[in-house]
């Protein structure tokens, strides 16, 4: 009889230990997932300049610029009719403030229509 009681107690103890281990494993996995989800937002780099976006759809050297088109790193982009221009040192910026070989970042609508141009670094 004592053997059966001892066996039963050992079995119950092992079951409780496994439940605790399972719960701990679930908790650790949940915390790890939460860390990865939040780290993307929490540890994101600061923008290049204050009030600039955190990331751009395209960045690169400006090869050519006109009223309707823009070439960045040998890729042609169309300018939206409502394109906006941004520079870190000016409140109001226009097309004339951008020059060939300037480093720019752009936000796109679709695959190749630029809706916003941001001056990152002058030539």
N, CA, C and O atoms as a GROMACS GRO file, in nm:
protein
  492
    1UNK      N    1   0.081  -0.119   0.000
    1UNK     CA    2   0.000   0.000   0.000
    1UNK      C    3   0.086   0.126   0.000
    1UNK      O    4   0.058   0.222  -0.072
    2UNK      N    5   0.194   0.126   0.082
    2UNK     CA    6   0.282   0.241   0.090
    2UNK      C    7   0.347   0.270  -0.045
    2UNK      O    8   0.372   0.386  -0.081
    3UNK      N    9   0.375   0.164  -0.118
    3UNK     CA   10   0.438   0.179  -0.248
    3UNK      C   11   0.344   0.251  -0.344
    3UNK      O   12   0.388   0.337  -0.421
    4UNK      N   13   0.216   0.216  -0.340
    4UNK     CA   14   0.119   0.281  -0.428
    4UNK      C   15   0.101   0.428  -0.392
    4UNK      O   16   0.091   0.513  -0.480
    5UNK      N   17   0.099   0.459  -0.265
    5UNK     CA   18   0.086   0.598  -0.220
    5UNK      C   19   0.210   0.676  -0.261
    5UNK      O   20   0.199   0.789  -0.310
    6UNK      N   21   0.326   0.618  -0.242
    6UNK     CA   22   0.451   0.684  -0.280
    6UNK      C   23   0.456   0.706  -0.431
    6UNK      O   24   0.498   0.812  -0.478
    7UNK      N   25   0.414   0.606  -0.508
    7UNK     CA   26   0.408   0.618  -0.654
    7UNK      C   27   0.312   0.729  -0.696
    7UNK      O   28   0.344   0.810  -0.782
    8UNK      N   29   0.196   0.732  -0.635
    8UNK     CA   30   0.094   0.834  -0.667
    8UNK      C   31   0.147   0.973  -0.634
    8UNK      O   32   0.127   1.066  -0.712
    9UNK      N   33   0.211   0.989  -0.522
    9UNK     CA   34   0.265   1.119  -0.482
    9UNK      C   35   0.376   1.163  -0.578
    9UNK      O   36   0.384   1.281  -0.614
   10UNK      N   37   0.459   1.070  -0.618
   10UNK     CA   38   0.567   1.101  -0.713
   10UNK      C   39   0.509   1.142  -0.847
   10UNK      O   40   0.556   1.237  -0.909
   11UNK      N   41   0.405   1.070  -0.891
   11UNK     CA   42   0.340   1.100  -1.018
   11UNK      C   43   0.277   1.240  -1.015
   11UNK      O   44   0.293   1.318  -1.109
   12UNK      N   45   0.207   1.271  -0.909
   12UNK     CA   46   0.142   1.403  -0.894
   12UNK      C   47   0.248   1.512  -0.890
   12UNK      O   48   0.230   1.617  -0.952
   13UNK      N   49   0.358   1.490  -0.820
   13UNK     CA   50   0.466   1.589  -0.811
   13UNK      C   51   0.525   1.616  -0.950
   13UNK      O   52   0.549   1.732  -0.986
   14UNK      N   53   0.547   1.510  -1.028
   14UNK     CA   54   0.602   1.526  -1.163
   14UNK      C   55   0.506   1.601  -1.253
   14UNK      O   56   0.547   1.684  -1.334
   15UNK      N   57   0.375   1.572  -1.239
   15UNK     CA   58   0.274   1.642  -1.319
   15UNK      C   59   0.273   1.791  -1.286
   15UNK      O   60   0.265   1.874  -1.377
   16UNK      N   61   0.280   1.825  -1.160
   16UNK     CA   62   0.283   1.966  -1.118
   16UNK      C   63   0.409   2.035  -1.169
   16UNK      O   64   0.405   2.150  -1.212
   17UNK      N   65   0.520   1.964  -1.164
   17UNK     CA   66   0.646   2.019  -1.213
   17UNK      C   67   0.638   2.044  -1.364
   17UNK      O   68   0.689   2.146  -1.412
   18UNK      N   69   0.575   1.953  -1.440
   18UNK     CA   70   0.560   1.970  -1.583
   18UNK      C   71   0.468   2.088  -1.615
   18UNK      O   72   0.493   2.163  -1.709
   19UNK      N   73   0.361   2.105  -1.538
   19UNK     CA   74   0.270   2.219  -1.558
   19UNK      C   75   0.345   2.349  -1.536
   19UNK      O   76   0.331   2.444  -1.614
   20UNK      N   77   0.423   2.354  -1.432
   20UNK     CA   78   0.501   2.475  -1.403
   20UNK      C   79   0.600   2.502  -1.517
   20UNK      O   80   0.614   2.616  -1.560
   21UNK      N   81   0.666   2.398  -1.565
   21UNK     CA   82   0.761   2.414  -1.676
   21UNK      C   83   0.689   2.461  -1.802
   21UNK      O   84   0.738   2.550  -1.872
   22UNK      N   85   0.573   2.402  -1.833
   22UNK     CA   86   0.495   2.443  -1.950
   22UNK      C   87   0.453   2.589  -1.940
   22UNK      O   88   0.467   2.666  -2.036
   23UNK      N   89   0.403   2.627  -1.824
   23UNK     CA   90   0.359   2.766  -1.804
   23UNK      C   91   0.477   2.863  -1.817
   23UNK      O   92   0.463   2.970  -1.875
   24UNK      N   93   0.590   2.825  -1.762
   24UNK     CA   94   0.709   2.909  -1.773
   24UNK      C   95   0.754   2.920  -1.918
   24UNK      O   96   0.793   3.028  -1.963
   25UNK      N   97   0.748   2.811  -1.991
   25UNK     CA   98   0.786   2.811  -2.132
   25UNK      C   99   0.692   2.900  -2.214
   25UNK      O  100   0.737   2.975  -2.300
   26UNK      N  101   0.564   2.891  -2.188
   26UNK     CA  102   0.465   2.975  -2.258
   26UNK      C  103   0.489   3.122  -2.225
   26UNK      O  104   0.484   3.207  -2.313
   27UNK      N  105   0.513   3.151  -2.100
   27UNK     CA  106   0.539   3.290  -2.058
   27UNK      C  107   0.664   3.345  -2.126
   27UNK      O  108   0.663   3.458  -2.176
   28UNK      N  109   0.772   3.267  -2.128
   28UNK     CA  110   0.896   3.314  -2.189
   28UNK      C  111   0.880   3.335  -2.340
   28UNK      O  112   0.932   3.432  -2.395
   29UNK      N  113   0.808   3.245  -2.406
   29UNK     CA  114   0.783   3.258  -2.550
   29UNK      C  115   0.700   3.383  -2.578
   29UNK      O  116   0.728   3.457  -2.672
   30UNK      N  117   0.600   3.406  -2.497
   30UNK     CA  118   0.516   3.526  -2.514
   30UNK      C  119   0.596   3.654  -2.495
   30UNK      O  120   0.582   3.748  -2.573
   31UNK      N  121   0.680   3.657  -2.394
   31UNK     CA  122   0.762   3.775  -2.370
   31UNK      C  123   0.862   3.798  -2.483
   31UNK      O  124   0.888   3.912  -2.522
   32UNK      N  125   0.918   3.691  -2.536
   32UNK     CA  126   1.011   3.702  -2.647
   32UNK      C  127   0.941   3.758  -2.771
   32UNK      O  128   0.995   3.846  -2.838
   33UNK      N  129   0.822   3.709  -2.800
   33UNK     CA  130   0.744   3.760  -2.915
   33UNK      C  131   0.711   3.908  -2.894
   33UNK      O  132   0.724   3.987  -2.987
   34UNK      N  133   0.669   3.944  -2.776
   34UNK     CA  134   0.637   4.083  -2.745
   34UNK      C  135   0.759   4.172  -2.762
   34UNK      O  136   0.748   4.284  -2.812
   35UNK      N  137   0.875   4.124  -2.719
   35UNK     CA  138   0.998   4.200  -2.734
   35UNK      C  139   1.027   4.228  -2.882
   35UNK      O  140   1.061   4.341  -2.918
   36UNK      N  141   1.015   4.126  -2.967
   36UNK     CA  142   1.044   4.145  -3.110
   36UNK      C  143   0.944   4.239  -3.176
   36UNK      O  144   0.981   4.317  -3.263
   37UNK      N  145   0.820   4.232  -3.135
   37UNK     CA  146   0.719   4.322  -3.191
   37UNK      C  147   0.747   4.466  -3.151
   37UNK      O  148   0.742   4.556  -3.235
   38UNK      N  149   0.776   4.488  -3.025
   38UNK     CA  150   0.799   4.624  -2.978
   38UNK      C  151   0.935   4.680  -3.015
   38UNK      O  152   0.950   4.801  -3.029
   39UNK      N  153   1.033   4.594  -3.032
   39UNK     CA  154   1.168   4.643  -3.062
   39UNK      C  155   1.173   4.712  -3.197
   39UNK      O  156   1.255   4.802  -3.217
   40UNK      N  157   1.089   4.672  -3.289
   40UNK     CA  158   1.086   4.736  -3.420
   40UNK      C  159   1.047   4.883  -3.407
   40UNK      O  160   1.102   4.967  -3.478
   41UNK      N  161   0.954   4.914  -3.319
   41UNK     CA  162   0.910   5.052  -3.298
   41UNK      C  163   1.001   5.125  -3.199
   41UNK      O  164   1.037   5.240  -3.221
   42UNK      N  165   1.036   5.058  -3.092
   42UNK     CA  166   1.111   5.123  -2.986
   42UNK      C  167   1.253   5.158  -3.027
   42UNK      O  168   1.302   5.266  -2.994
   43UNK      N  169   1.320   5.068  -3.097
   43UNK     CA  170   1.459   5.089  -3.130
   43UNK      C  171   1.480   5.140  -3.272
   43UNK      O  172   1.590   5.128  -3.327
   44UNK      N  173   1.376   5.196  -3.332
   44UNK     CA  174   1.391   5.251  -3.467
   44UNK      C  175   1.487   5.369  -3.464
   44UNK      O  176   1.494   5.443  -3.366
   45UNK      N  177   1.560   5.386  -3.571
   45UNK     CA  178   1.655   5.496  -3.578
   45UNK      C  179   1.581   5.629  -3.582
   45UNK      O  180   1.466   5.638  -3.625
   46UNK      N  181   1.651   5.731  -3.536
   46UNK     CA  182   1.593   5.865  -3.543
   46UNK      C  183   1.596   5.912  -3.688
   46UNK      O  184   1.679   5.866  -3.766
   47UNK      N  185   1.504   6.002  -3.724
   47UNK     CA  186   1.508   6.054  -3.861
   47UNK      C  187   1.637   6.130  -3.889
   47UNK      O  188   1.706   6.173  -3.796
   48UNK      N  189   1.669   6.145  -4.016
   48UNK     CA  190   1.791   6.212  -4.058
   48UNK      C  191   1.793   6.356  -4.008
   48UNK      O  192   1.895   6.404  -3.959
   49UNK      N  193   1.681   6.423  -4.019
   49UNK     CA  194   1.662   6.559  -3.970
   49UNK      C  195   1.530   6.563  -3.894
   49UNK      O  196   1.442   6.482  -3.921
   50UNK      N  197   1.516   6.655  -3.799
   50UNK     CA  198   1.386   6.666  -3.731
   50UNK      C  199   1.274   6.689  -3.832
   50UNK      O  200   1.293   6.760  -3.931
   51UNK      N  201   1.160   6.631  -3.808
   51UNK     CA  202   1.040   6.641  -3.893
   51UNK      C  203   1.054   6.564  -4.025
   51UNK      O  204   0.964   6.574  -4.109
   52UNK      N  205   1.161   6.490  -4.045
   52UNK     CA  206   1.174   6.405  -4.163
   52UNK      C  207   1.113   6.268  -4.131
   52UNK      O  208   1.102   6.230  -4.014
   53UNK      N  209   1.073   6.194  -4.235
   53UNK     CA  210   1.022   6.058  -4.210
   53UNK      C  211   1.132   5.967  -4.155
   53UNK      O  212   1.250   5.992  -4.176
   54UNK      N  213   1.091   5.861  -4.085
   54UNK     CA  214   1.188   5.764  -4.034
   54UNK      C  215   1.254   5.686  -4.146
   54UNK      O  216   1.372   5.652  -4.137
   55UNK      N  217   1.179   5.657  -4.249
   55UNK     CA  218   1.239   5.589  -4.363
   55UNK      C  219   1.170   5.634  -4.492
   55UNK      O  220   1.056   5.681  -4.491
   56UNK      N  221   1.243   5.620  -4.601
   56UNK     CA  222   1.196   5.662  -4.733
   56UNK      C  223   1.174   5.539  -4.820
   56UNK      O  224   1.229   5.432  -4.794
   57UNK      N  225   1.092   5.557  -4.923
   57UNK     CA  226   1.074   5.449  -5.019
   57UNK      C  227   1.200   5.431  -5.103
   57UNK      O  228   1.237   5.318  -5.138
   58UNK      N  229   1.265   5.542  -5.137
   58UNK     CA  230   1.388   5.539  -5.217
   58UNK      C  231   1.481   5.649  -5.166
   58UNK      O  232   1.436   5.760  -5.135
   59UNK      N  233   1.609   5.619  -5.157
   59UNK     CA  234   1.711   5.721  -5.129
   59UNK      C  235   1.823   5.704  -5.230
   59UNK      O  236   1.847   5.593  -5.279
   60UNK      N  237   1.891   5.813  -5.260
   60UNK     CA  238   2.004   5.804  -5.352
   60UNK      C  239   2.046   5.939  -5.405
   60UNK      O  240   1.995   6.043  -5.363
   61UNK      N  241   2.140   5.935  -5.498
   61UNK     CA  242   2.192   6.057  -5.561
   61UNK      C  243   2.100   6.100  -5.674
   61UNK      O  244   2.053   6.017  -5.752
   62UNK      N  245   2.076   6.227  -5.681
   62UNK     CA  246   1.991   6.284  -5.785
   62UNK      C  247   2.073   6.296  -5.912
   62UNK      O  248   2.174   6.367  -5.915
   63UNK      N  249   2.031   6.226  -6.018
   63UNK     CA  250   2.103   6.228  -6.146
   63UNK      C  251   2.048   6.334  -6.241
   63UNK      O  252   2.123   6.398  -6.315
   64UNK      N  253   1.916   6.352  -6.238
   64UNK     CA  254   1.853   6.449  -6.327
   64UNK      C  255   1.720   6.490  -6.267
   64UNK      O  256   1.651   6.410  -6.205
   65UNK      N  257   1.684   6.617  -6.287
   65UNK     CA  258   1.557   6.666  -6.235
   65UNK      C  259   1.493   6.761  -6.335
   65UNK      O  260   1.560   6.845  -6.394
   66UNK      N  261   1.362   6.747  -6.353
   66UNK     CA  262   1.285   6.839  -6.438
   66UNK      C  263   1.149   6.857  -6.371
   66UNK      O  264   1.124   6.802  -6.264
   67UNK      N  265   1.062   6.932  -6.434
   67UNK     CA  266   0.930   6.959  -6.374
   67UNK      C  267   0.841   6.835  -6.368
   67UNK      O  268   0.754   6.826  -6.281
   68UNK      N  269   0.862   6.740  -6.457
   68UNK     CA  270   0.776   6.621  -6.460
   68UNK      C  271   0.846   6.492  -6.418
   68UNK      O  272   0.780   6.395  -6.380
   69UNK      N  273   0.980   6.489  -6.425
   69UNK     CA  274   1.052   6.364  -6.400
   69UNK      C  275   1.174   6.388  -6.313
   69UNK      O  276   1.227   6.499  -6.302
   70UNK      N  277   1.218   6.277  -6.253
   70UNK     CA  278   1.333   6.281  -6.165
   70UNK      C  279   1.408   6.150  -6.182
   70UNK      O  280   1.346   6.044  -6.190
   71UNK      N  281   1.541   6.155  -6.188
   71UNK     CA  282   1.622   6.034  -6.198
   71UNK      C  283   1.708   6.024  -6.073
   71UNK      O  284   1.788   6.112  -6.044
   72UNK      N  285   1.690   5.913  -6.000
   72UNK     CA  286   1.770   5.886  -5.880
   72UNK      C  287   1.843   5.756  -5.902
   72UNK      O  288   1.781   5.653  -5.928
   73UNK      N  289   1.976   5.760  -5.892
   73UNK     CA  290   2.059   5.641  -5.912
   73UNK      C  291   2.017   5.562  -6.037
   73UNK      O  292   1.994   5.442  -6.031
   74UNK      N  293   2.008   5.633  -6.149
   74UNK     CA  294   1.978   5.575  -6.280
   74UNK      C  295   1.837   5.515  -6.292
   74UNK      O  296   1.812   5.435  -6.382
   75UNK      N  297   1.746   5.553  -6.204
   75UNK     CA  298   1.608   5.507  -6.213
   75UNK      C  299   1.517   5.627  -6.232
   75UNK      O  300   1.524   5.724  -6.156
   76UNK      N  301   1.430   5.620  -6.333
   76UNK     CA  302   1.341   5.730  -6.367
   76UNK      C  303   1.213   5.722  -6.285
   76UNK      O  304   1.151   5.616  -6.274
   77UNK      N  305   1.173   5.836  -6.228
   77UNK     CA  306   1.049   5.848  -6.151
   77UNK      C  307   0.968   5.965  -6.205
   77UNK      O  308   1.023   6.066  -6.249
   78UNK      N  309   0.837   5.949  -6.200
   78UNK     CA  310   0.745   6.056  -6.242
   78UNK      C  311   0.711   6.138  -6.119
   78UNK      O  312   0.691   6.083  -6.010
   79UNK      N  313   0.703   6.271  -6.135
   79UNK     CA  314   0.664   6.357  -6.024
   79UNK      C  315   0.512   6.373  -6.023
   79UNK      O  316   0.451   6.400  -6.127
   80UNK      N  317   0.452   6.357  -5.908
   80UNK     CA  318   0.309   6.377  -5.893
   80UNK      C  319   0.275   6.524  -5.917
   80UNK      O  320   0.360   6.611  -5.898
   81UNK      N  321   0.153   6.551  -5.959
   81UNK     CA  322   0.113   6.691  -5.980
   81UNK      C  323   0.108   6.768  -5.849
   81UNK      O  324   0.112   6.891  -5.848
   82UNK      N  325   0.100   6.695  -5.737
   82UNK     CA  326   0.095   6.760  -5.605
   82UNK      C  327   0.220   6.730  -5.522
   82UNK      O  328   0.215   6.724  -5.400
   83UNK      N  329   0.333   6.711  -5.591
   83UNK     CA  330   0.458   6.678  -5.521
   83UNK      C  331   0.496   6.789  -5.423
   83UNK      O  332   0.476   6.907  -5.450
   84UNK      N  333   0.551   6.747  -5.307
   84UNK     CA  334   0.600   6.844  -5.209
   84UNK      C  335   0.750   6.831  -5.197
   84UNK      O  336   0.806   6.722  -5.213
   85UNK      N  337   0.817   6.942  -5.169
   85UNK     CA  338   0.962   6.947  -5.158
   85UNK      C  339   0.998   6.986  -5.015
   85UNK      O  340   0.933   7.072  -4.955
   86UNK      N  341   1.103   6.923  -4.961
   86UNK     CA  342   1.142   6.949  -4.823
   86UNK      C  343   1.294   6.959  -4.812
   86UNK      O  344   1.367   6.881  -4.875
   87UNK      N  345   1.340   7.054  -4.733
   87UNK     CA  346   1.483   7.070  -4.705
   87UNK      C  347   1.497   7.102  -4.557
   87UNK      O  348   1.409   7.166  -4.499
   88UNK      N  349   1.606   7.059  -4.495
   88UNK     CA  350   1.620   7.080  -4.351
   88UNK      C  351   1.640   7.226  -4.310
   88UNK      O  352   1.608   7.264  -4.197
   89UNK      N  353   1.693   7.307  -4.400
   89UNK     CA  354   1.726   7.445  -4.364
   89UNK      C  355   1.624   7.547  -4.412
   89UNK      O  356   1.644   7.666  -4.392
   90UNK      N  357   1.514   7.504  -4.474
   90UNK     CA  358   1.415   7.598  -4.527
   90UNK      C  359   1.275   7.552  -4.491
   90UNK      O  360   1.247   7.432  -4.486
   91UNK      N  361   1.188   7.648  -4.466
   91UNK     CA  362   1.048   7.615  -4.439
   91UNK      C  363   0.977   7.586  -4.570
   91UNK      O  364   0.905   7.487  -4.582
   92UNK      N  365   0.996   7.673  -4.668
   92UNK     CA  366   0.934   7.655  -4.799
   92UNK      C  367   1.043   7.622  -4.900
   92UNK      O  368   1.138   7.699  -4.919
   93UNK      N  369   1.030   7.510  -4.964
   93UNK     CA  370   1.129   7.463  -5.060
   93UNK      C  371   1.060   7.435  -5.193
   93UNK      O  372   0.942   7.399  -5.197
   94UNK      N  373   1.135   7.451  -5.301
   94UNK     CA  374   1.079   7.418  -5.432
   94UNK      C  375   1.182   7.342  -5.515
   94UNK      O  376   1.291   7.311  -5.467
   95UNK      N  377   1.147   7.314  -5.636
   95UNK     CA  378   1.230   7.236  -5.728
   95UNK      C  379   1.368   7.298  -5.747
   95UNK      O  380   1.466   7.225  -5.763
   96UNK      N  381   1.378   7.430  -5.744
   96UNK     CA  382   1.505   7.498  -5.770
   96UNK      C  383   1.609   7.478  -5.660
   96UNK      O  384   1.727   7.507  -5.680
   97UNK      N  385   1.566   7.430  -5.543
   97UNK     CA  386   1.660   7.406  -5.432
   97UNK      C  387   1.730   7.270  -5.442
   97UNK      O  388   1.818   7.240  -5.362
   98UNK      N  389   1.692   7.190  -5.541
   98UNK     CA  390   1.752   7.058  -5.560
   98UNK      C  391   1.844   7.060  -5.682
   98UNK      O  392   1.809   7.117  -5.786
   99UNK      N  393   1.961   6.998  -5.667
   99UNK     CA  394   2.060   6.998  -5.775
   99UNK      C  395   2.112   6.857  -5.800
   99UNK      O  396   2.101   6.770  -5.714
  100UNK      N  397   2.167   6.836  -5.919
  100UNK     CA  398   2.227   6.708  -5.953
  100UNK      C  399   2.336   6.676  -5.851
  100UNK      O  400   2.411   6.763  -5.808
  101UNK      N  401   2.341   6.548  -5.812
  101UNK     CA  402   2.435   6.492  -5.714
  101UNK      C  403   2.396   6.519  -5.568
  101UNK      O  404   2.469   6.478  -5.478
  102UNK      N  405   2.283   6.587  -5.542
  102UNK     CA  406   2.232   6.597  -5.406
  102UNK      C  407   2.181   6.458  -5.364
  102UNK      O  408   2.133   6.382  -5.448
  103UNK      N  409   2.192   6.427  -5.236
  103UNK     CA  410   2.135   6.303  -5.185
  103UNK      C  411   1.993   6.334  -5.140
  103UNK      O  412   1.970   6.426  -5.062
  104UNK      N  413   1.899   6.256  -5.190
  104UNK     CA  414   1.758   6.280  -5.159
  104UNK      C  415   1.690   6.151  -5.113
  104UNK      O  416   1.739   6.040  -5.137
  105UNK      N  417   1.578   6.170  -5.045
  105UNK     CA  418   1.490   6.059  -5.010
  105UNK      C  419   1.353   6.093  -5.066
  105UNK      O  420   1.313   6.210  -5.065
  106UNK      N  421   1.281   5.995  -5.114
  106UNK     CA  422   1.149   6.021  -5.171
  106UNK      C  423   1.046   5.925  -5.114
  106UNK      O  424   1.077   5.813  -5.072
  107UNK      N  425   0.921   5.973  -5.112
  107UNK     CA  426   0.807   5.890  -5.079
  107UNK      C  427   0.728   5.870  -5.207
  107UNK      O  428   0.701   5.965  -5.280
  108UNK      N  429   0.691   5.747  -5.233
  108UNK     CA  430   0.625   5.712  -5.358
  108UNK      C  431   0.477   5.682  -5.340
  108UNK      O  432   0.431   5.640  -5.234
  109UNK      N  433   0.405   5.705  -5.448
  109UNK     CA  434   0.267   5.659  -5.460
  109UNK      C  435   0.270   5.556  -5.572
  109UNK      O  436   0.299   5.590  -5.687
  110UNK      N  437   0.240   5.434  -5.539
  110UNK     CA  438   0.254   5.328  -5.638
  110UNK      C  439   0.400   5.290  -5.655
  110UNK      O  440   0.479   5.298  -5.561
  111UNK      N  441   0.435   5.250  -5.777
  111UNK     CA  442   0.573   5.204  -5.800
  111UNK      C  443   0.670   5.316  -5.833
  111UNK      O  444   0.785   5.312  -5.789
  112UNK      N  445   0.626   5.418  -5.909
  112UNK     CA  446   0.724   5.517  -5.952
  112UNK      C  447   0.673   5.661  -5.955
  112UNK      O  448   0.731   5.744  -6.025
  113UNK      N  449   0.567   5.691  -5.882
  113UNK     CA  450   0.520   5.830  -5.878
  113UNK      C  451   0.560   5.894  -5.745
  113UNK      O  452   0.516   5.852  -5.638
  114UNK      N  453   0.644   5.996  -5.754
  114UNK     CA  454   0.694   6.064  -5.635
  114UNK      C  455   0.592   6.165  -5.586
  114UNK      O  456   0.544   6.249  -5.661
  115UNK      N  457   0.559   6.154  -5.456
  115UNK     CA  458   0.466   6.250  -5.395
  115UNK      C  459   0.539   6.346  -5.301
  115UNK      O  460   0.485   6.450  -5.264
  116UNK      N  461   0.662   6.310  -5.262
  116UNK     CA  462   0.735   6.394  -5.168
  116UNK      C  463   0.886   6.373  -5.186
  116UNK      O  464   0.933   6.259  -5.190
  117UNK      N  465   0.960   6.482  -5.196
  117UNK     CA  466   1.106   6.477  -5.210
  117UNK      C  467   1.169   6.546  -5.090
  117UNK      O  468   1.130   6.656  -5.054
  118UNK      N  469   1.266   6.481  -5.030
  118UNK     CA  470   1.332   6.532  -4.909
  118UNK      C  471   1.482   6.542  -4.934
  118UNK      O  472   1.546   6.443  -4.970
  119UNK      N  473   1.538   6.660  -4.917
  119UNK     CA  474   1.683   6.681  -4.933
  119UNK      C  475   1.754   6.626  -4.811
  119UNK      O  476   1.729   6.670  -4.698
  120UNK      N  477   1.842   6.531  -4.833
  120UNK     CA  478   1.918   6.472  -4.722
  120UNK      C  479   2.054   6.539  -4.708
  120UNK      O  480   2.095   6.575  -4.598
  121UNK      N  481   2.124   6.554  -4.822
  121UNK     CA  482   2.257   6.613  -4.817
  121UNK      C  483   2.285   6.683  -4.949
  121UNK      O  484   2.262   6.628  -5.057
  122UNK      N  485   2.336   6.805  -4.939
  122UNK     CA  486   2.374   6.878  -5.061
  122UNK      C  487   2.501   6.821  -5.120
  122UNK      O  488   2.581   6.758  -5.051
  123UNK      N  489   2.517   6.844  -5.250
  123UNK     CA  490   2.635   6.797  -5.324
  123UNK      C  491   2.763   6.843  -5.260
  123UNK      O  492   2.871   6.812  -5.309
   0.00000   0.00000   0.00000
